[in-house]
Amino acid sequence: MIQLNYHELLRGYIEKSGLSLSEISEALQQHGYKVSKGYISQLQNGKTENPATAELNRALAIVTGGDVDNLLTAALIEKAPIEIKEKFQKLIKLKELKNEYQYVIKESSPVYSSAGFVRVPVFNEFINGNLKASDGKPEHEYVHESLIKGNESFALKVQDEAMNGDSIFEGDTVICVKEKEFDSSDIVVISQNKEAPTLRRVSFQRGMCMLIPSNPKMQPSLVESNNLKIFGKIVEVRHRL
């Protein structure tokens, strides 16, 4: 069952792991996150106005041995308006009483998706240098508006293992926003010479760009910036079930 209180859920993961906050902080560095034990303490006690990103929550769940999807869902609900939280509480109670989880979710989905959630297209075709949704049966993902902050957004099926060091695997779906500004810590959807897009971190300098995978079996590559097209940056990863 999904526990709705993010802070209690994270605190439970930490307690069950048997790890100290210092040990968790050190372990997170191996996932590319430099996070102090003080900030982790604030997260588990609900005493910060700076919530963890989806990527950091995923790493926290992995490090502590918790359920990744449950923590991501709890974090999403934590950011939602109070009326959304109340609706989820009712759904959980109905599940416990009736044991009809699939029925409850199906019957309640219109309420869930219309209050603070937006539908974004899943791009699964690459034609003439552009990402497109399938013309036959286009797919969509539902994303909370607080995540994309009004930006034009899309979802993309991951086609390779280039960023598996960030726990992004082939078959996963990434949620992306079309932004022109990003930094070296962001993972972007990028195409070189109009080839099929892939995921990389990037670093620009003097007309050149370093494409940086996180797969330890792959090496960074240096290419000319004018041969690249960046479609957007990743704000969430949804793992293939």
C-alpha distance (Angstrom), angle and dihedral (degrees) to the residues before:
residue distance angle dihedral
M1 . . .
I2 3.80 . .
Q3 3.77 111.5 .
L4 3.79 106.5 -143.8
N5 3.80 99.8 -155.0
Y6 3.79 104.1 86.0
H7 3.79 95.2 -165.2
E8 3.82 94.7 50.6
L9 3.79 91.2 45.5
L10 3.80 93.1 51.5
R11 3.78 91.6 44.5
G12 3.80 89.6 52.0
Y13 3.81 91.3 50.9
I14 3.79 90.5 50.6
E15 3.82 93.4 48.5
K16 3.81 93.2 47.8
S17 3.80 91.6 48.4
G18 3.80 91.7 60.8
L19 3.80 88.7 -142.0
S20 3.78 124.0 133.8
L21 3.80 118.9 -125.7
S22 3.80 88.6 -108.8
E23 3.81 91.1 54.3
I24 3.80 90.9 48.7
S25 3.80 90.2 49.5
E26 3.81 90.3 52.5
A27 3.81 92.5 46.7
L28 3.80 91.1 51.3
Q29 3.80 89.4 58.4
Q30 3.81 87.8 65.9
H31 3.81 86.9 59.7
G32 3.79 91.3 50.7
Y33 3.81 99.0 -98.9
K34 3.79 122.9 122.5
V35 3.80 101.0 -160.2
S36 3.80 126.1 158.8
K37 3.79 122.5 -129.6
G38 3.81 87.0 -121.2
Y39 3.79 91.7 61.3
I40 3.82 91.4 47.4
S41 3.81 88.1 52.1
Q42 3.80 90.1 51.7
L43 3.80 90.8 50.6
Q44 3.79 94.9 52.0
N45 3.81 91.9 45.9
G46 3.80 96.9 43.7
K47 3.79 92.9 -120.4
T48 3.79 101.6 129.2
E49 3.80 132.6 82.8
N50 3.80 89.0 -158.8
P51 3.85 104.2 80.0
A52 3.78 120.7 -158.0
T53 3.79 118.0 -99.5
A54 3.80 120.4 -113.0
E55 3.80 89.2 -106.1
L56 3.81 92.9 52.8
N57 3.81 91.8 46.7
R58 3.79 89.3 52.1
A59 3.81 90.2 52.2
L60 3.83 91.3 46.7
A61 3.80 90.9 53.5
I62 3.81 92.2 47.8
V63 3.81 93.8 47.8
T64 3.82 93.8 47.7
G65 3.82 95.3 40.5
G66 3.80 93.2 -115.7
D67 3.78 129.9 141.8
V68 3.81 108.0 -82.7
D69 3.80 97.2 -156.3
N70 3.81 93.3 47.6
L71 3.79 92.6 52.2
L72 3.83 92.7 46.0
T73 3.80 90.7 49.1
A74 3.81 92.6 47.1
A75 3.81 90.2 49.3
L76 3.81 91.2 50.6
I77 3.80 92.0 49.7
E78 3.81 90.2 46.7
K79 3.83 88.9 62.2
A80 3.80 93.4 45.4
P81 3.83 124.7 99.1
I82 3.80 116.6 -88.1
E83 3.81 93.0 -105.4
I84 3.82 90.4 58.8
K85 3.80 90.9 50.6
E86 3.79 90.4 51.3
K87 3.79 91.6 50.8
F88 3.79 90.9 52.6
Q89 3.80 90.4 49.4
K90 3.79 89.0 54.9
L91 3.80 91.7 48.5
I92 3.79 91.6 53.2
K93 3.80 91.9 48.9
L94 3.80 90.7 50.4
K95 3.78 90.3 51.3
E96 3.79 92.2 52.5
L97 3.79 92.7 47.8
K98 3.80 100.0 41.5
N99 3.80 103.1 21.6
E100 3.80 87.7 -140.1
Y101 3.77 100.9 125.8
Q102 3.79 97.4 155.3
Y103 3.79 92.1 49.1
V104 3.79 93.6 48.9
I105 3.79 94.6 49.4
K106 3.79 92.4 46.5
E107 3.80 94.1 48.7
S108 3.80 93.9 44.7
S109 3.81 100.0 42.6
P110 3.83 96.4 97.3
V111 3.83 89.7 58.7
Y112 3.80 92.0 44.8
S113 3.78 95.5 49.6
S114 3.79 98.8 43.0
A115 3.80 99.1 51.6
G116 3.78 107.6 74.3
F117 3.80 96.8 -30.5
V118 3.80 126.2 108.3
R119 3.79 130.6 -161.9
V120 3.80 116.6 -122.3
P121 3.81 126.5 -172.1
V122 3.78 122.2 -110.5
F123 3.81 108.8 -130.3
N124 3.78 110.6 -147.3
E125 3.82 102.5 154.0
F126 3.80 131.4 68.2
I127 3.80 112.9 -158.5
N128 3.81 127.1 170.6
G129 3.78 91.8 -15.8
N130 3.81 95.1 -49.9
L131 3.78 134.2 105.6
K132 3.79 114.5 -122.2
A133 3.77 140.0 176.1
S134 3.79 119.1 -117.0
D135 3.80 113.4 -85.1
G136 3.79 91.7 -146.9
K137 3.78 107.7 53.9
P138 3.81 108.5 -7.9
E139 3.78 114.3 -154.5
H140 3.80 127.8 -142.6
E141 3.78 138.7 -163.6
Y142 3.81 126.0 -152.0
V143 3.80 114.8 -128.9
H144 3.79 129.8 179.5
E145 3.79 111.2 -111.2
S146 3.81 91.5 -129.9
L147 3.80 88.5 67.5
I148 3.79 97.7 54.2
K149 3.84 96.4 32.3
G150 3.78 96.2 -149.2
N151 3.80 95.4 -50.5
E152 3.80 122.3 135.3
S153 3.79 105.0 -97.9
F154 3.78 143.7 -174.0
A155 3.79 141.3 177.6
L156 3.79 125.1 -125.5
K157 3.79 133.3 -164.4
V158 3.81 110.7 -126.7
Q159 3.81 111.0 -121.5
D160 3.82 103.0 -174.0
E161 3.80 146.1 24.6
A162 3.82 97.3 -110.1
M163 3.82 93.4 121.0
N164 3.80 101.0 35.2
G165 3.80 88.7 123.4
D166 3.81 84.6 71.7
S167 3.82 91.2 48.3
I168 3.82 91.8 -103.7
F169 3.79 109.6 136.5
E170 3.79 138.8 -178.2
G171 3.79 108.9 -81.0
D172 3.81 94.8 29.3
T173 3.79 120.3 120.2
V174 3.80 120.9 -128.3
I175 3.79 124.6 -157.8
C176 3.81 111.4 -141.0
V177 3.78 137.2 -173.9
K178 3.79 123.6 -149.9
E179 3.78 101.2 -121.6
K180 3.78 128.7 151.7
E181 3.79 93.9 -153.9
F182 3.80 123.2 69.7
D183 3.79 138.4 136.6
S184 3.79 136.3 -132.2
S185 3.81 92.6 -86.9
D186 3.82 93.0 59.3
I187 3.79 121.5 94.2
V188 3.80 111.5 -137.3
V189 3.80 137.4 -166.5
I190 3.78 104.4 -119.8
S191 3.80 139.4 173.8
Q192 3.80 127.1 -158.2
N193 3.81 120.1 -152.8
K194 3.82 90.0 -13.3
E195 3.80 91.4 -61.4
A196 3.81 121.8 143.8
P197 3.81 110.2 -64.6
T198 3.77 123.0 -105.4
L199 3.80 137.7 177.6
R200 3.79 123.8 -96.0
R201 3.76 144.9 144.1
V202 3.78 110.2 -116.9
S203 3.78 137.8 -153.1
F204 3.82 120.2 -169.2
Q205 3.79 125.2 -156.0
R206 3.82 132.6 158.7
G207 3.77 97.7 -19.0
M208 3.79 93.3 -44.5
C209 3.77 131.7 99.6
M210 3.79 130.9 -153.5
L211 3.82 112.5 -144.6
I212 3.79 107.4 -153.2
P213 3.83 122.5 -164.5
S214 3.80 121.3 -169.3
N215 3.81 94.3 -145.4
P216 3.83 102.8 109.9
K217 3.82 89.5 -143.8
M218 3.80 92.1 60.6
Q219 3.79 129.2 72.9
P220 3.83 127.8 -140.5
S221 3.79 115.4 -104.7
L222 3.81 130.1 -147.3
V223 3.81 116.2 -140.7
E224 3.79 138.7 164.6
S225 3.80 112.2 -87.7
N226 3.80 94.4 -135.0
N227 3.81 89.8 62.6
L228 3.80 92.1 61.1
K229 3.78 135.2 86.2
I230 3.80 120.4 -167.6
F231 3.80 114.8 -158.1
G232 3.81 99.0 -175.4
K233 3.77 146.6 -59.2
I234 3.79 129.4 -85.2
V235 3.79 118.5 -108.3
E236 3.82 99.3 168.3
V237 3.80 140.2 15.8
R238 3.80 122.0 -149.3
H239 3.78 113.2 -164.0
R240 3.77 122.3 -135.1
L241 3.80 110.9 -105.3
